């Protein structure tokens, strides 16, 4: 009886210590209910801003004849609208959203605002 009982107890103890942690995976959505963080520190025109613009704006605002004659494909063109307040006003206007398909994500809008508040640098 001892020969059977000892391996059974050992196996039970091993299973009790290994199984609860074997396949556990923390992810932000499960832990915090989908509240992903939005990093707005050090937004760069050459990376974050251009990616946001390409995804949301440049399909219409590209080239000299861009939507409403407001081309935004270069830093110099975009900075004009960023520094006079037009850019942030338009991307936050839920009554007449930009892009027209609906406001871009809150995180993207926060990134754009951070870049404008930093002086809309060409970095």
Backbone torsions as a table, in degrees:
resi	resn	phi	psi	omega
1	UNK	NA	-37.8	179.3
2	UNK	-62.7	-36.4	-178.2
3	UNK	-65.4	-33.0	-179.6
4	UNK	-83.8	-38.7	-175.9
5	UNK	-68.0	-42.3	-178.0
6	UNK	-61.7	-50.1	178.1
7	UNK	-64.0	-34.3	180.0
8	UNK	-66.7	-42.5	178.3
9	UNK	-66.8	-42.9	179.3
10	UNK	-62.1	-44.1	179.2
11	UNK	-65.2	-39.6	178.5
12	UNK	-64.9	-43.1	178.3
13	UNK	-65.0	-41.6	178.7
14	UNK	-63.3	-44.9	179.1
15	UNK	-64.3	-38.3	-179.5
16	UNK	-67.5	-27.5	-179.3
17	UNK	-93.1	-28.8	-175.8
18	UNK	-92.5	-44.5	-173.5
19	UNK	-61.2	-41.7	-178.5
20	UNK	-63.6	-22.6	-177.9
21	UNK	-111.3	-2.0	-172.5
22	UNK	-64.0	-41.2	-174.0
23	UNK	-123.4	30.9	-177.9
24	UNK	-85.3	134.0	-177.9
25	UNK	-138.1	118.9	176.1
26	UNK	-84.6	132.0	168.5
27	UNK	-138.6	151.5	-171.1
28	UNK	-59.5	-39.4	-178.6
29	UNK	-64.1	-45.5	179.6
30	UNK	-67.3	-38.9	-176.3
31	UNK	-75.8	-38.1	-171.9
32	UNK	-120.6	13.2	175.4
33	UNK	70.8	33.6	174.8
34	UNK	82.7	13.8	179.7
35	UNK	-93.0	75.7	178.9
36	UNK	-68.8	148.1	179.4
37	UNK	-79.7	153.2	179.8
38	UNK	-121.9	109.2	-178.4
39	UNK	-80.5	110.4	-179.9
40	UNK	-109.3	12.2	-179.2
41	UNK	-83.8	134.5	174.8
42	UNK	55.8	54.3	177.1
43	UNK	-70.6	131.4	-177.3
44	UNK	-110.3	134.7	177.2
45	UNK	-59.0	-44.6	-174.1
46	UNK	-69.5	-13.5	-178.6
47	UNK	-121.0	-80.4	-173.0
48	UNK	-64.2	-48.6	-175.9
49	UNK	-64.5	-45.8	179.5
50	UNK	-63.4	-36.3	177.7
51	UNK	-64.9	-43.9	179.2
52	UNK	-64.0	-44.5	179.9
53	UNK	-62.9	-44.1	-179.6
54	UNK	-62.5	-39.2	-177.7
55	UNK	-75.8	-27.2	-170.8
56	UNK	-121.3	-23.0	-166.9
57	UNK	-124.5	-39.8	-167.4
58	UNK	-70.4	-15.7	177.2
59	UNK	-64.3	-26.6	177.0
60	UNK	-106.4	-42.5	-174.2
61	UNK	-95.9	59.6	-177.8
62	UNK	-128.5	127.4	178.0
63	UNK	88.5	170.2	-175.6
64	UNK	-61.4	-26.6	179.6
65	UNK	-101.8	28.3	-177.8
66	UNK	-56.5	168.3	-177.1
67	UNK	-47.3	128.7	179.7
68	UNK	53.0	30.2	-179.6
69	UNK	54.7	37.4	178.4
70	UNK	-121.0	76.9	177.2
71	UNK	-71.6	143.9	-175.6
72	UNK	-137.7	22.3	-172.8
73	UNK	-82.2	-7.5	176.8
74	UNK	-120.2	162.7	179.2
75	UNK	-60.3	-45.2	-177.2
76	UNK	-60.2	-42.0	179.7
77	UNK	-68.0	-42.9	-178.6
78	UNK	-70.2	-37.9	-178.0
79	UNK	-59.9	-36.4	178.6
80	UNK	-56.7	-45.8	-179.1
81	UNK	-76.2	-27.1	178.3
82	UNK	-70.9	-45.3	-174.7
83	UNK	-77.9	-22.3	178.5
84	UNK	-91.4	2.0	175.3
85	UNK	91.8	-10.3	-176.5
86	UNK	-63.8	-43.3	-175.5
87	UNK	-59.4	-53.4	-177.0
88	UNK	-67.0	-39.0	177.0
89	UNK	-58.9	-44.2	-176.4
90	UNK	-71.6	-40.7	-177.4
91	UNK	-73.7	-13.9	177.8
92	UNK	-105.3	3.8	-177.0
93	UNK	-84.3	98.1	-178.3
94	UNK	-72.1	-20.6	178.5
95	UNK	-73.3	-31.4	178.0
96	UNK	-141.0	74.1	-168.7
97	UNK	-65.7	148.3	170.7
98	UNK	-123.8	120.8	2.3
99	UNK	-70.6	161.1	-176.8
100	UNK	-59.1	-22.8	179.8
101	UNK	-72.0	-10.9	-179.7
102	UNK	137.5	157.0	-178.7
103	UNK	-55.2	141.9	174.3
104	UNK	-67.5	169.8	-175.7
105	UNK	-58.7	153.2	178.6
106	UNK	-60.1	-36.2	179.2
107	UNK	-65.1	-46.1	178.8
108	UNK	-62.0	-40.7	178.3
109	UNK	-65.0	-38.7	177.8
110	UNK	-65.1	-38.9	177.9
111	UNK	-63.5	-43.7	178.8
112	UNK	-63.8	-42.6	178.1
113	UNK	-61.6	-41.5	179.1
114	UNK	-63.1	-41.6	179.1
115	UNK	-63.8	-43.7	179.1
116	UNK	-65.2	-43.7	179.6
117	UNK	-62.3	-27.4	177.9
118	UNK	-79.7	0.7	179.7
119	UNK	99.2	11.1	179.8
120	UNK	52.8	54.4	-176.4
121	UNK	-69.4	153.4	176.3
122	UNK	-94.6	77.9	-176.9
123	UNK	-121.1	NA	NA
